[in-house]
Amino acid sequence: MSLINWIFDIYQHTRISDLARENERLRAVRVNDGAADLAPTVGQLCLAVKALKQVLVDKGIVTDAELMRLVERIDEADGKRDGQSPSA
């Protein structure tokens, strides 16, 4: 291998490594931006759920305890109790 080829090879490997690092950095930024975009939506959903729960309890349709039992039953529907909604 000639000196020119060897230098070019080193340059190419360095460039590939730099691009791989930049790719990872951009992926991390995109993931973090996506999470930030979700925060207002999650907050709005929490507010809506709390309002619906309060209406149901205030109107005597369900008690807090009944609602919690229902939430636990739905949580366990997918076989794991993880505080997440089962997949639709």
Contact map, one row per residue, 1 for C-alpha under 8 A:
1110110000000000000000000000000000000000000000000000000000000000000000000000000000000000
1111110000000000000000000000000000000000000000000000000000000000000000000000000000000000
1111111000000000000000000000000000000000000000000000000000000000000000000000000000000000
0111111100000000000000000000000000000000000000000000000000000000000000000000000000000000
1111111110000000000000000000000000000000000000000000000000000000000000000000000000000000
1111111111000000000000000000000000000000000000000000000000000000000000000000000000000000
0011111111100000000000000000000000000000000000000000000000000000000000000000000000000000
0001111111110000000000000000000000000000000000000000000000000000000000000000000000000000
0000111111111000000000000000000000000000000000000000000000000000000000000000000000000000
0000011111111100000000000000000000000000000000000000000000000000000000000000000000000000
0000001111111110000000000000000000000000000000000000000000000000000000000000000000000000
0000000111111111000000000000000000000000000000000000000000000000000000000000000000000000
0000000011111111100000000000000000000000000000000000000000000000000000000000000000000000
0000000001111111110000000000000000000000000000000000000000000000000000000000000000000000
0000000000111111111000000000000000000000000000000000000000000000000000000000000000000000
0000000000011111111100000000000000000000000000000000000000000000000000000000000000000000
0000000000001111111110000000000000000000000000000000000000000000000000000000000000000000
0000000000000111111111000000000000000000000000000000000000000000000000000000000000000000
0000000000000011111111100000000000000000000000000000000000000000000000000000000000000000
0000000000000001111111110000000000000000000000000000000000000000000000000000000000000000
0000000000000000111111111000000000000000000000000000000000000000000000000000000000000000
0000000000000000011111111100000000000000000000000000000000000000000000000000000000000000
0000000000000000001111111110000000000000000000000000000000000000000000000000000000000000
0000000000000000000111111111000000000000000000000000000000000000000000000000000000000000
0000000000000000000011111111100000000000000000000000000000000000000000000000000000000000
0000000000000000000001111111110000000000000000000000000000000000000000000000000000000000
0000000000000000000000111111111000000000000000000000000000000000000000000000000000000000
0000000000000000000000011111111100000000000000000000000000000000000000000000000000000000
0000000000000000000000001111111110000000000000000000000000000000000000000000000000000000
0000000000000000000000000111111111000000000000000000000000000000000000000000000000000000
0000000000000000000000000011111111100000000000000000000000000000000000000000000000000000
0000000000000000000000000001111111110000000000000000000000000000000000000000000000000000
0000000000000000000000000000111111111000000000000000000000000000000000000000000000000000
0000000000000000000000000000011111111100000000000000000000000000000000000000000000000000
0000000000000000000000000000001111111110000000000000000000000000000000000000000000000000
0000000000000000000000000000000111111111000000000000000000000000000000000000000000000000
0000000000000000000000000000000011111111100000000000000000000000000000000000000000000000
0000000000000000000000000000000001111111110000000000000000000000000000000000000000000000
0000000000000000000000000000000000111111111000000000000000000000000000000000000000000000
0000000000000000000000000000000000011111111100000000000000000000000000000000000000000000
0000000000000000000000000000000000001111111110000000000000000000000000000000000000000000
0000000000000000000000000000000000000111111111000000000000000000000000000000000000000000
0000000000000000000000000000000000000011111111100000000000000000000000000000000000000000
0000000000000000000000000000000000000001111111110000000000000000000000000000000000000000
0000000000000000000000000000000000000000111111111000000000000000000000000000000000000000
0000000000000000000000000000000000000000011111111100000000000000000000000000000000000000
0000000000000000000000000000000000000000001111111110000000000000000000000000000000000000
0000000000000000000000000000000000000000000111111111000000000000000000000000000000000000
0000000000000000000000000000000000000000000011111111100000000000000000000000000000000000
0000000000000000000000000000000000000000000001111111110000000000000000000000000000000000
0000000000000000000000000000000000000000000000111111111000000000000000000000000000000000
0000000000000000000000000000000000000000000000011111111100000000000000000000000000000000
0000000000000000000000000000000000000000000000001111111110000000000000000000000000000000
0000000000000000000000000000000000000000000000000111111111000000000000000000000000000000
0000000000000000000000000000000000000000000000000011111111100000000000000000000000000000
0000000000000000000000000000000000000000000000000001111111111110000000000000000000000000
0000000000000000000000000000000000000000000000000000111111111111000000000000000000000000
0000000000000000000000000000000000000000000000000000011111111000000000000000000000000000
0000000000000000000000000000000000000000000000000000001111111100000000000000000000000000
0000000000000000000000000000000000000000000000000000000111111110000000000000000000000000
0000000000000000000000000000000000000000000000000000000111111110000000000000000000000000
0000000000000000000000000000000000000000000000000000000110111111011000000000000000000000
0000000000000000000000000000000000000000000000000000000110011111111000000000000000000000
0000000000000000000000000000000000000000000000000000000010000111111100000000000000000000
0000000000000000000000000000000000000000000000000000000000000011111110000000000000000000
0000000000000000000000000000000000000000000000000000000000000111111111000000000000000000
0000000000000000000000000000000000000000000000000000000000000111111111100000000000000000
0000000000000000000000000000000000000000000000000000000000000001111111110000000000000000
0000000000000000000000000000000000000000000000000000000000000000111111111000000000000000
0000000000000000000000000000000000000000000000000000000000000000011111111100000000000000
0000000000000000000000000000000000000000000000000000000000000000001111111110000000000000
0000000000000000000000000000000000000000000000000000000000000000000111111111000010000000
0000000000000000000000000000000000000000000000000000000000000000000011111111100000000000
0000000000000000000000000000000000000000000000000000000000000000000001111111100000001100
0000000000000000000000000000000000000000000000000000000000000000000000111111110111111100
0000000000000000000000000000000000000000000000000000000000000000000000011111111111000000
0000000000000000000000000000000000000000000000000000000000000000000000001111111100000100
0000000000000000000000000000000000000000000000000000000000000000000000000011111100000110
0000000000000000000000000000000000000000000000000000000000000000000000000001111110000000
0000000000000000000000000000000000000000000000000000000000000000000000000011111111000000
0000000000000000000000000000000000000000000000000000000000000000000000010011001111110000
0000000000000000000000000000000000000000000000000000000000000000000000000011000111110000
0000000000000000000000000000000000000000000000000000000000000000000000000010000011111000
0000000000000000000000000000000000000000000000000000000000000000000000000010000011111100
0000000000000000000000000000000000000000000000000000000000000000000000000110000000111110
0000000000000000000000000000000000000000000000000000000000000000000000000110110000011111
0000000000000000000000000000000000000000000000000000000000000000000000000000010000001111
0000000000000000000000000000000000000000000000000000000000000000000000000000000000000111
